[in-house]
Amino acid sequence: MIDLLQCPDTIEWLGVTYRTILTAAATGGAMSIVDSLSPLGSGPPRHIHEREDETFVLLSGLCEFWLEGETVTKKAGETVFVPRGVEHTFRVIGDRPSRHLVILTPGGFEGFFAEMAEAQFQIPRDMDRIAESAGRHRLRFTGPPLGVA
């Protein structure tokens, strides 16, 4: 498998490495695909995508996904589909980072990752500014990450 950290056009935010491998521009807005490498213990605050369906394809590692109160654990080779409007989050568990593809339909949300990486906002310090960008991308935060009370 290609080493994501050695690829051109990678960005980093909060320890997660992102590389958009299919842009919304390349698909007429239909979809985008982001290759992500997330460190052990990482995961976003609970949130809802109002516009995009989100599909995770795990390439390596182990992740715990939380969807509207239900928790499932997925390993490499498995997939999770999160319809738009569904509150969700995930965190990397086990003993190593997780590499996964994030498929967004329609595309465009990859712009949020780019904005965050450029500004290097920190949670919780910059949550107001993060939420402002999230609003432009029709993402709404609803609670803390998994494992945070």
Backbone torsions as a table, in degrees:
resi	resn	phi	psi	omega
1	MET	NA	141.4	-179.9
2	ILE	-64.3	142.4	178.1
3	ASP	-81.9	108.8	-176.3
4	LEU	-57.8	-35.9	-177.6
5	LEU	-66.3	-18.8	-179.4
6	GLN	-96.3	-3.2	-177.0
7	CYS	-79.4	147.1	172.8
8	PRO	-70.4	161.2	174.9
9	ASP	67.3	21.2	174.2
10	THR	-85.6	150.5	175.4
11	ILE	-128.1	161.7	-178.9
12	GLU	-135.1	138.1	174.2
13	TRP	-148.2	126.4	178.7
14	LEU	54.4	37.1	177.1
15	GLY	85.0	-5.2	179.3
16	VAL	-96.8	133.8	177.0
17	THR	-99.9	130.7	-178.7
18	TYR	-122.6	142.4	170.9
19	ARG	-141.8	116.2	177.9
20	THR	-77.5	116.7	-177.1
21	ILE	-100.6	-12.2	172.5
22	LEU	-147.5	116.2	-175.9
23	THR	-90.6	158.6	174.0
24	ALA	-59.8	-36.8	179.4
25	ALA	-61.2	-35.6	-178.5
26	ALA	-75.7	-15.1	-177.1
27	THR	-116.1	14.4	-177.1
28	GLY	63.5	26.6	179.5
29	GLY	87.3	-4.3	-174.8
30	ALA	-64.3	-38.5	-176.9
31	MET	-164.0	168.7	168.9
32	SER	-145.2	156.0	178.4
33	ILE	-130.8	128.5	179.4
34	VAL	-119.0	127.7	175.6
35	ASP	-91.5	121.3	-173.9
36	SER	-124.9	141.8	173.1
37	LEU	-121.3	112.0	-174.0
38	SER	-112.2	131.9	-178.8
39	PRO	-71.5	159.4	177.2
40	LEU	-52.7	132.8	178.7
41	GLY	86.5	-9.4	-176.3
42	SER	-82.3	159.2	176.5
43	GLY	167.9	152.8	-176.1
44	PRO	-80.4	164.3	168.8
45	PRO	-60.4	157.5	174.3
46	ARG	-57.3	142.9	-176.3
47	HIS	-160.2	169.9	177.5
48	ILE	-131.5	129.8	170.0
49	HIS	-91.3	118.1	-178.5
50	GLU	-81.1	-18.8	-173.2
51	ARG	-113.2	-34.5	-170.8
52	GLU	-107.8	143.6	159.7
53	ASP	-82.2	147.2	-177.0
54	GLU	-129.7	126.4	178.3
55	THR	-119.0	128.9	176.8
56	PHE	-105.6	128.7	174.0
57	VAL	-116.4	110.6	-177.8
58	LEU	-79.0	125.5	178.9
59	LEU	-98.5	-31.3	176.6
60	SER	-157.9	158.9	177.8
61	GLY	84.2	-171.0	-174.0
62	LEU	-136.3	132.6	179.8
63	CYS	-130.4	142.8	171.6
64	GLU	-100.7	123.3	179.1
65	PHE	-108.0	140.0	177.1
66	TRP	-120.8	120.1	178.9
67	LEU	-127.3	108.9	178.0
68	GLU	46.1	47.4	174.8
69	GLY	93.2	-12.1	178.5
70	GLU	-100.0	135.1	-178.7
71	THR	-113.7	133.8	175.1
72	VAL	-133.9	148.9	176.5
73	THR	-110.0	133.2	-178.9
74	LYS	-126.9	146.0	179.9
75	LYS	-120.2	177.0	180.0
76	ALA	-51.8	135.5	-179.2
77	GLY	92.8	-5.7	-179.5
78	GLU	-108.5	163.6	-172.3
79	THR	-132.5	148.7	172.9
80	VAL	-129.0	131.8	176.0
81	PHE	-109.5	128.7	178.6
82	VAL	-120.4	106.3	178.1
83	PRO	-65.6	150.8	175.1
84	ARG	-55.1	146.5	179.2
85	GLY	86.3	-3.2	-178.7
86	VAL	-98.3	123.4	176.9
87	GLU	-66.6	133.6	-176.1
88	HIS	-159.7	168.2	170.0
89	THR	-164.8	179.5	174.4
90	PHE	-155.8	164.7	169.4
91	ARG	-147.1	149.9	179.3
92	VAL	-80.9	125.4	179.4
93	ILE	-122.1	-177.9	179.3
94	GLY	93.8	-141.1	-174.1
95	ASP	-126.7	13.6	-179.9
96	ARG	-158.6	169.1	177.2
97	PRO	-62.5	167.5	175.9
98	SER	-118.9	133.4	171.2
99	ARG	-109.8	130.6	-178.4
100	HIS	-149.1	152.0	171.4
101	LEU	-91.6	137.8	174.5
102	VAL	-114.5	115.1	-179.0
103	ILE	-104.1	120.6	-176.2
104	LEU	-114.3	126.9	178.8
105	THR	-131.0	122.4	-5.9
106	PRO	-70.1	173.5	-179.2
107	GLY	-80.7	173.2	176.5
108	GLY	124.1	-26.0	-177.1
109	PHE	-66.9	-18.6	178.1
110	GLU	-57.6	-21.8	176.1
111	GLY	-62.9	-30.8	176.5
112	PHE	-62.7	-47.9	179.5
113	PHE	-59.2	-41.2	-179.7
114	ALA	-63.4	-43.2	178.4
115	GLU	-62.8	-43.2	-178.8
116	MET	-65.2	-42.8	-179.5
117	ALA	-66.0	-39.5	-179.3
118	GLU	-64.7	-43.9	-176.9
119	ALA	-84.3	-19.6	-176.6
120	GLN	52.7	45.9	175.3
121	PHE	-62.4	150.8	179.6
122	GLN	-117.9	143.0	174.5
123	ILE	-99.0	132.9	2.1
124	PRO	-91.1	-5.9	-172.4
125	ARG	-50.0	-45.3	-173.5
126	ASP	-105.9	26.0	-172.7
127	MET	-59.4	-33.8	178.4
128	ASP	-62.7	-42.7	-179.2
129	ARG	-73.3	-34.8	175.9
130	ILE	-63.9	-44.6	-179.8
131	ALA	-63.7	-33.9	177.6
132	GLU	-62.5	-47.4	177.2
133	SER	-64.9	-41.6	179.4
134	ALA	-57.9	-42.5	179.2
135	GLY	-59.8	-39.6	177.0
136	ARG	-63.9	-27.9	-179.9
137	HIS	-100.3	12.5	177.0
138	ARG	56.9	44.3	174.0
139	LEU	-115.1	133.5	-179.8
140	ARG	-124.0	124.5	176.5
141	PHE	-80.0	138.4	-174.2
142	THR	-125.4	-8.4	-178.9
143	GLY	176.5	-178.0	-176.6
144	PRO	-75.6	167.2	172.5
145	PRO	-63.9	164.6	174.2
146	LEU	-59.5	141.3	177.7
147	GLY	83.9	-0.7	177.8
148	VAL	-113.9	124.8	-177.7
149	ALA	-77.5	NA	NA
